[in-house]
């Protein structure tokens, strides 16, 4: 019979070194809270249950993850890692214990699922599994103690270590997996006989050895996998590591990056081969980009889907949009949510669209605002055109059908419809429907005053 797994994520710390009122695990990394990264990896293990231990800012953390299928356990007062695991196990046992428990830290977002799988596998074989790493800068971290045969015999915290022990470079990465029933017994017997007067989870290791349970230390493939975040400098370092990993993944998938150091992915970016991304681009939320698309420098793209062969010129802002193949956007264009751009359509410089469909081969090349509009195919929108969609209380829709030509500086006051093949003269303000195949425009007679002199500045002070 397959063994069941439960996961405990410790997220109760205040994070004093962050110098922030925001709980540490809610500080954002690559566009998401720290805890979201850890939780995402944990769920890939397909656990039967997840418990999140919260403390400082408990209500705020719980609210931020209210939609997650997890048990929130409040540790109050904070009494160390051992106590955190103890209260979590107590909460989890109410719905029946799983066979194996994996313990993770909410501020360590880089540990890969493959490493967690190795820990769980060892615990399923009735072993206490402990993740370790070798680092050149172990300051502040617990050291792994081994005997003359290289067998792990304990872990000593920095504050309790001797000078000789502090020279050890193998450190405790703070992630363990253990059979659940022995783990419950061990944490119940922890004491606070240490410099910090806390219940150390690391003190279960000699208990396991004394009871004859095998201890398996699993060395992290890369020291950076185990990086924890305690201050803003470390947050920036891990952000850099995530950016580097994301860039490497994209290039391996056939994406050209003008500079791998100057791309920010604050969510999920999925690219087909032969996508090209220039410097300084930011991708937020869920973004999908099809083959052959080119993204110009310093563009921001959020929660959008870009088809094959799309060109995004520099400094364009795109949010919540769907862009069909071969369309051209920008430079300096803004597509707001619920915008749909048709095949081979063009949106030019300083053009803004909101909740608007621009049909295939249609174009709005200059300085226009198109909001709450449905625009057909092969339509030309002249420079300076706006759809006047808001009456001060409600939004109204403008419909522009196929092959319409709209002259420059036209104001279309919604609700209205412009029928197919109509032409609207430049400078018109229209509030009624425009007939098919018609030419429609508005003009006023100019007022001309000959020999008129401009006013001069007064010399009075």
N, C-alpha and C positions, 0 to 999 in steps of 0.2 A: 504494500500500500504506500502510495506517495506521501511524503511528509509535508505537513502544512507549515507556512511561514507567516510570521507577523513582523512588522517593522516599527521601531520606535525612533522618532526624529526629535532630537533635543533642540528646542528653540526658545528656551526660557531666559537666556542671558540678556542683560541690559545693554551690553556693549558700550561701557563707559568711555572707552577710547575713541568711539565714533563722535563723541561730543554732540549728541543730537537727541531731541525728544522722540524721534522716530525709533521704534524697536529695531535692533540691529538686523534681524532677519527680513525686515521690510525695506531695507535699503536696496536700491535697484542695481542690478548687474545685467548688462546687455538687454536693457529694457524691461526686465522682470525682477520681482523681489528675489533676494537670495534664496529664501525658503522655497520659492516656486521651482528653481533649478533642482534642488535636492529632492523635492517631492516628485518631480517629473522622472528623475532617475529611479527613485524608489518604486514607482508604479510599474516601471518596466520589469521589475522582478515578479510581477503578478502576485503580490502578497494577499493573504486572506484578510488581513486587517492592518491598518496603519494608525498608530497613536502619535500625536504631536504634543510634546510637552511644552507648555507655555508658562510664562511668569510675568516678566516685565512687559507692560503693554499688552497683557493677555487678551483683553477685549478687542483691541485693534488688530492683533494678529489673527484671532479667530474670525473676525468680520471679513478680513481680506481673503480668507480661504473658506468662506462659508459654504461654497458650492462643492467642496471636496468631500469625498466619502472617507472621512477620517475622524477619529475620536480625539477631541481636544482635552488634555489633562493639565490642570493648573498645579504647578509646583509652588507652594507658598508655605513657609518662606523658602528662598533658595538655599539649598544645603549641599550642593555639589552634584557631580554627575551620577554617582551611585544612587543618591536619593531620587534623582530624576527618573532613572530606570525603574526604581522600586515603585514609585507612584504610577508610572505608566503600566507596569506589569499588573498592578492591582486593578487598574481600570480595565485592562484587556481581558482579565480572567473572568469578568462578569458575563462575557459571551463565549467563554470556553477558550482555553489556552491552545495556541498553535504549537507544533512540535519544536520549531526553531524560531529564535528571536534574533533579528538583525538590529543593531543599534547604530544610528548615524547622527551626524551633527548638522544642524540647520545652517551653519555658516561655512560649510565646505562643499562648494558647488561643482567641483571638477572631477570628483571620483567617478570613473566610468562604470557602466553596468557590468562589464566583464569582470572587474575586480570584485564587485559585490556578489556576483554569481559564484566566484571561487570561495568567498567567505561562507556563503550559505551552504555550498556543497560540503565544505569541511565540517560544519556544524551538524549537517544531516548524517555525518558519519560518527556522531557522538564525540566531537572534538570542540574545544574552545578555540575559535579562530580569531586572530588579532592582526589588524592591518598595521604595517610599519613602513617607514621610509628612511632613506639615508639622505642627509642634508648637510651642507657645509655651514649652515647657520641654524643650529638647534636651540638657540637661546630661548628660554621661556617654555620649552617643551619637555615632556616626559621622556626619559631615556630607557631604552631596552637593555636589561641586564641579562647576560648570558654566562653560562659556566665555561669551564675549560674545553668542553666538547661542543660548544656552540649552541647548547640547548637553552631556550629562553627560561629564565628563573624568576623574572619579576620586572616591574616597571617602577622607576623612581621619578617623582616630579622634580622639576627644577629647584624649587624652594627647599626640598628635602635632600637634594643630592650633595654628595661630597665633591671636592674639586676634581678628583679623578673621574667620577661618574659624569661630571659635566663635560668632560672631553669626549664622551661617546657621541658618535654621529648618527646612530640609528635611533629614530624617535618613534614614539607612539602616535599613530595617525588618528586615534580616537574613534575608530570604527571596529566593531566586534560582531561576531555571530556565535551563538551558543545554543545548546539544547535548553528549552525554556524552563523545565522544572529545576535542574541544577542552578540555573541563573537566578531563579526566584529565591532559592535557598541561600545563595552566596550574598546577594544584595541585602537580604534580611539580617545578615550577621556582620555587616560592615560597621566600622567604628570611625570616629573622627580624630584619631590619634596622629595628627600631622600638623604641619606648620599653618595650614589654612583653616584648620578646624572644620573640615568638610568630609563628606562621605565620598571617597574616591572610587570610581568604578574600577580603576586599575588594581585595587586591592583584592579583586576576585581572582586574579591570576594565581597567587600562591595558594588560595583555597582549592582551586581546580587541581593544581599539582599535588597538593596534600591528599586529595581524594583519588588520585591515580588517573585523572582524566588527561588525555593527550592534549597538548597545547600546540597549535599550528600557527606560526607567524607567516603571514603572507606579505612579501615585500612589494610595494607599489611599483608598477612598471616605470613610472616617472615621478620623481619627487614632487613636481608641481601639481600632480593629481591630488595631493593631500593638502594643498594650501588652504588654510583657514583665513577668515577675514575678521580682524579685530579693530582696525582703524581705517581711515580713508585712504591712506597710502597703500595698504594691502588691497583694498577694494580696487584701486586703480591698477595695481599690478595684475590682479586676477582678470580685470577687464581686458588688459593687454593680452594676457594668455588666451582668453576666449576669442578675441579678435584674430589672433594668430592662428588658432585652430580652425576657426570659421573660414579664414582666407585659404588655408591649406586644403580644406574640404572642397571649397568651391573650385579651386584651380585643378584639383584632382578630377573633378567632374567635367572639366573642359571649359571652364570660365576664364576669361582673360581679365586680370585686375591690373590696372595701370600702376597701382602701388598697393601691395598687400597690407601695408601698415596704415593706409588711409581709407578704410571701409568700416562702417559701423552697422552691425546687424543686431537690432534690438527686438528680436522675436525669431521668426523662422523664415529663412530665405531659401526657396527651391528654384534652381536654375537648370535648364537644359544646356547641352554643349553649345559652344560658340556664342555665348552671351559675352558682351564686353562691358565692363564697368569702369568708368573713369574715377578720378580721385575725389575724396570727400563726400561720397554718397552715403546716405543713411536709409536703412530699411527697417521699418517698424511693423509689429504685428505679423500677419501672415501674408507673405508676398510670393507670388509664383511668376516666373519669367520664362517664356518659351525661347526656343532656339533662334540664334541670330539677332537677338535684340541688343541694341546699343543704348547704354545709359550714360548721359553726359555728366560732366563734373558737377558736384555739389547739389545733386538732385536729392529730394526726400520723397520716398515712396512708402506708403503705409496701407496695409490691408487691401492690396490690389492684385489684379491678374493682368499680365501683359502677354499678348499673343506673339506669334512668330514674326520676326523681322521688324519689330517696332523700333522707332528711333525716339529717344527722349533727349532733347537738347539740354544744355546746362541750366542749372538753377530752377528746375521745374519742381513743383510740389504736387504730389498726387496722393489722394487719400480716398479709399473706398471706391475705386474706379475699376471698370473692366475695359481693356483696350484691345481691340481686334487686331489681327495681323496687318502689318505694313503701314500702320498709322504713324503719324509724326506729331510729336508734342514739343512745344517750347521753341526757343528758350524763354524762361521766366513765365511759364504757363502755370495755372493752378486748376487742378481738377479736384472738386470736392465730392463728398460721398454721394453715391447713387448716380454717378456719371458713367455713361456707356459710350464709347467711341467706336464707330464702325470701321470696317476694312478700308484701309488707304485714306482715311480721313485725316485732316490736318487742323491742329490747334496751334496757333502761333504765339508770338511774344505778347505778354501782358493780356492774355485772354483767360477769363475765369468762367468755369462751368460748374453748376451745382444742380444735382438731380435732373440732369439733362441727357438726352440721347442725341448724339450727332451721327447721322447716317453715313453709309459707305460713300467714299469719295467726296464728302462735303468738306467745307473748309471755313474756318474762322481765323484769319491770319493775323489780325492786329487789334489790340486794345478794345476788347468787347467783353460784356458780361451776359451770359446766357444762363438763366436760372429757371427751373421748373418748365423746361421746354422739351418738346418732341420734334426733332428736326429730321427731315427725310434725307434721301440720297441726292447727291450732286447739287447740293445747295451751296450758294456763296453768301457768306455773311460779311458785309462790308465793315471796314474799320470804324470803331466807335459805336457799334450797334449794341443796344441793351434790350433785354426783355424786362419790362416793368412788372415784376411778378408779385409785388407786395403792396397792398393798399393801406397799410398801417395796422391791419388786424389779421388779415388772412392772405395766404399765398394762392396764386392763380396760375393756370397753365397756358402756355403759348404753343400752338401747333403750326409748324411750317412744313408743308408737304414738298414732294420731290421737285427738283430742278427750279426752285425759287431763287431769284437774285434779289438780295437785300442791299441797297445802296448804303454808303457810309453815313454815320451819325444818324441812324434811324432808331426811334424809340417805339417799341411795340408794347402797347398797354394791355396786359392780360386781364380777363380771358379773351382770347381771339384766335382765329385760324387764318392762315395764309394758304390759299389753295395752290395746287400744283401749277408750275410754269408761270407763276405771277412774277412781276417785276415791281420793286418798290424803289422809288427815286430817293436820292441822297437827301439827308436832312429832314426826313419826314417823321411826324409823330402820329401814329395810327392807333385807334382804339376800337375799330370795327373790323369785321372780317374782310379779307381781300379776295376778290374773285379770281378764278382760274384764268390764265392767259391774259390777265389785265396788267396795265401800267397804272400804278397808284402812287401819288406823291402829294405832299402839302407844301404850299409856298405862301409867303407873305410879301406884300409890296415893300420894297426897300424905301427908307426915308433918307434923303440925301440933302445935306445942308452945305452949299458951296461956300468957300472962303471962311470956313469955320476955323477958329484958332484954339489951340489947346490951352487950358488954364496954366498959369505960371505959379511957381512957388512964391509964397508970401515971404517978405524979408523980416516980418515981425517975429520977435522972440517970445 
